[in-house]
Amino acid sequence: MNRQERMYGKNGAKYGIYNTSAKKFQFGICEDTPMLAEARLIQKIGNDARKWRFVVKRLPEDKEVE
């Protein structure tokens, strides 16, 4: 993901938080840009958001967030 996409996102795409340990999207976060998704994660869980297992990924079109 380049800097432009990180700040502004892609047209029509939504971003969420993916847990690489559990291999699924978590926390029900669905934002327009990766930066907003990361900020929402910090609001929800605080400093634990800095752990290595949480990454921002583009949500699949057909997948519902749990």
N, C-alpha and C positions, 0 to 999 in steps of 0.2 A: 504494500500500500504506500503510495507516494504522499508527499506533503500536501499536495493540492486535494487529493481525495480525503485525507485525514481531516482537513479543516472544513471542506465544503461538501463532502460526500459525493455520491453519484446520483444522477437524476432518477428518481423513483425507487432508489434502494433504501433499505432500512438496516440498521446495525444493532447488534446485541452482544452480550457477554458470553463467551464460550469458555467452558471449563475443560482444560486439556486433560485433567485427571479423570473426570467422570465422562468425558467425551459427549457433552451435551450443552445446550444453551441453558443459562440459569438466570434467576432473579426477575424474569419477565420484562427485561429492558428492551425497548424498541424505539430507537432514536433515528433522526435523519442524518446525523454525521457521527463518525467514530469518536470525536472529541466530546460530543454531548453524551454518548453512551458511557464513556469512561467517567465523566463528571457525575452522571446519575449513579454509577456503581459506587463511587466514593461517598456520595450522599447516603446511599443505602447501608453500606457495611463499613465505612470509615477507612482506617489505615490498612485493614486486611486486603483492600483492593490492590495493593502493591505486590501481592504474592505472584509468583511466576506462573501459576496455573490459569490465571484469568487473562484472556486476550479478547480484543474486539474483532469481531468478524461480521461480514455481510450476512444477513439472514437470508435463507433460501426463500424463494417466492411461495412455495407450497407448504412451508413448515410453520406451525403455530408455536409461539413461545410459551414455555411451561412456567 
